[in-house]
Every structure is written in C-alpha cells, then in structure tokens.
C-alpha cells in the first residue's frame, strides 16, 4: 500500500511542512510506504492546451518532457495521492496548480466529445492544507474544486486536514495540530 505526497509549498520549514512532519512520522510508525515529492525546484511547465496528450490513450502523453513525467509515474505506482499545499488566494500554490492542470488532461482521455480512459481511475485523494482565514472561508474553495476534479478523474475523494494560522505573531504548530496530523495519518492508513 503506497501513498504519493505532493508538497506544493514554496517554503521549507513552513506551516504546511510542519503538519507533514508528524503526519509522515505516524505513517512511518504504521508501516505505510510513501513517496514525498517537493514541487519546489521542479521543472514544471504549464499546460498549453495543445491536446497532444489526448492522442495517446495508453499513457500520459504530454508534449512537455519535464518533471511532471516523473510525478505521473510515481502517482501511477501509488494507491492514494495526498496533496499538501498552503492556500494562496483561496486555492493551492502555483506549482501545485500547474501539476493539477497537466494531470487532469494527461490522465483523463475525455476531452471534448471523445470518451477515453481515466488512467488513474480508482485511486484515492486526500488534502492537507494550511490557511490564514477560518477553514470554512479559506480552504473551502480548494476542497470544492478538488472534489469536482476527483469526480471528473474517477478518483475517490476522501477528506481534508486543514489547520489555520491565526497570525504571524502566533506560533503555528502546537500539540493539538500535531495530534490532528497524526490522527489524519491513521485515518488515511485505514482506507488506503
């Protein structure tokens, strides 16, 4: 049972990574294997809607030969995808959005009227996020978007862990957030 964690934060040692530390520690204790992919520093070209990926129904098929190919292969080797990203302007970070745009077309051969396969159909997806607003006003749009993304892709949306940072003068990580991250890992391990 394998999990693929995509880390979209541009900051090392930031809030999102601080949630991933106890989350990953708990996965290790549970014996869950996972790939951790930092998107920061990767060569990620944006989708240009050329539709080259739609011509090959057996593989990713994107015209760009960049690091998204490695991400594609590692996702295909996993049963669950965990997207970890802080919320910027009510959605995920730019690198995460680039990857999501590329995958939604390269993995789903259903553009326009032609109905082809969903290469990653049946995989599970979970979200880990941090935001400055209350979660129902900060992370709700990303969660709604990812639920629709999953439905379109034949993925099974599971759940989201979201923690708020109430201000720069307040320490983000505390015992309660750590407990939430560990509990989230336990919950995901049961449905993996």
N, C-alpha and C positions, 0 to 999 in steps of 0.2 A: 504494500500500500504506500503510495508515494504522493507527495504534495509538491506543487511548484509555487513558490512565493515570489511574486514580482514586487520589488520595492521601488516605488516611484518618487520617494523624497529626494530632493537635491541636497539635503543637509545630512551629513554624518553626525551622529550623536544628537539628533533632533528628537522631537516628540514621538514621531511615528516609529523611529528605530528603538526608542526607549520602551515602547509597547512590544516590539518584536523580540526584545531580549528575553523577558520571562515567557513569552509565547513559545519561542524556539526552545528554551530550556525545558519547558514542560513537554514539548514534542519529543525531545531527546529522552527524557525520563520515561515516556510512554513507548519508546522504540519506533516512533514514526519517522520514516525516512522522508527527506525533503530536499529540494533544490532551492537555493536562495539566489535570486538574480537581482542585482542592483542595476537599475536602468541608468543611473547617473554615470556619465562617461561612456556609454554605449554609442555606437554608430547607428542612429535611428533616423531614417528618412521618412518624411510624411507621405501618406497616401496621396497620389496624384490622380486618382480615379481613371487610370488608363485601362482598367479591366483586363489586363493581361492575366491576372490570377484566375479569372473566370473561364479561361480557355483550357485549363488543365484541371480536371475534376478529381484527380488522384493524389495531388499534393498541394502544398501551399501556393506555389507558382507565381510569386510576386516578382515584378520586374527589378526591384531593388535587391541587390545582393549584399545585405548589411547584417547587423547583429540580430535582426528580427528572425532570421532563419534559425539561428541557434535557439532563440526563445521558443519558436514554433516546435522544434524537435524536442525540447525539454518539457513543454506542455503536453505534447503527444505521449510522452513517457510517464505522465502523471495521471492520477485519478481525480485530483482536486487542484484547483487553481485558487490561490489566495492573493488578492490584490491589496497591497498596502500602500496607502497614499495619504498625505495630508490634503485637506480641502483648500483649494485656492479658487476664489471667485465661484464658490458653490459647486465646484467639480474637482476632479482629480488634477494632478500636475500635468504639465505639457508632455513630458516623456511618456507618462502612462497613457495619455490620450493618443499619442502617436501609435503606440503599440496596439491599443484597443482598435483604432481605426484600421490598421493594417490587418489585424487578425480577423476582424468581423467580415472582411471581404475574402481574404485568403483561405479562411477556414470554412466559409459558407458559400457554396456554389449555387446561390439562388438569386443572383442579381437580375432584376427585370422580370421577364416572363418565363425564363428558363428555370426549371427546378432541379437542381443537382443535390449532391450530398452535403451534409454538415459534418466535416471531417472530425470534429471534436464532440459530436453529439453524445450525451450521457455523462460527460464529466461534470463534476460539481464545482461551484464557485462560492467563495466567501470573501468578505471585505473587512479590512482593518483600516481604520481611519482616525484622524485627529482633526479637530476644528476649533475655531475661536468662538463661534456662536453656540448657543444651545443646540444639541444634535438635531432636534426636530426642525431647526431653521438653518442649520449649517451643513449637515450631511444628507438631508432628505432627498435632494435632487439627484445626487450621485447614486444613492441607493435605488431610487426610482428608475434612473437611466440604466443601471446595471441589471435590474430585474427585466426590463424590456430587452436589453442586449442578450441576456440569457435565454429568454423566450425565443427570440429570433434565431439564436445559435443552437438551440436544442440542448443547452446547458441547464443544469439544475441549480438554481439559486438557493443557497442555504441560509445564511444570516450575516449580520454585520456587527462588528465590535467597533464602537465609536466612543472616544473619550475627548472631553473638552479641556482646552487650556484657557483658563479664565483671565489671563493677563500676564504680561512679561515680568511683572513684579512677584508673581506666584510661581513656585516650583511646580512643574508639570507632574512629574512622576511621584506617586505615593503608594502606600500599601494597598489601598483599595483598587487603584488602576492595575497594579501588579496582579492582584487576585483575579480581577476581571480577565486579564490577558491569559492567565493560567487556566481559568475555567473555560474560556473560549477554545483553547487548545484541546482540552479534554472533550468538550462537546464535539468539535470537528473530528477528533480521532474516532469517536463512536460512529460517525456517519461516513467515514472515509471508506 
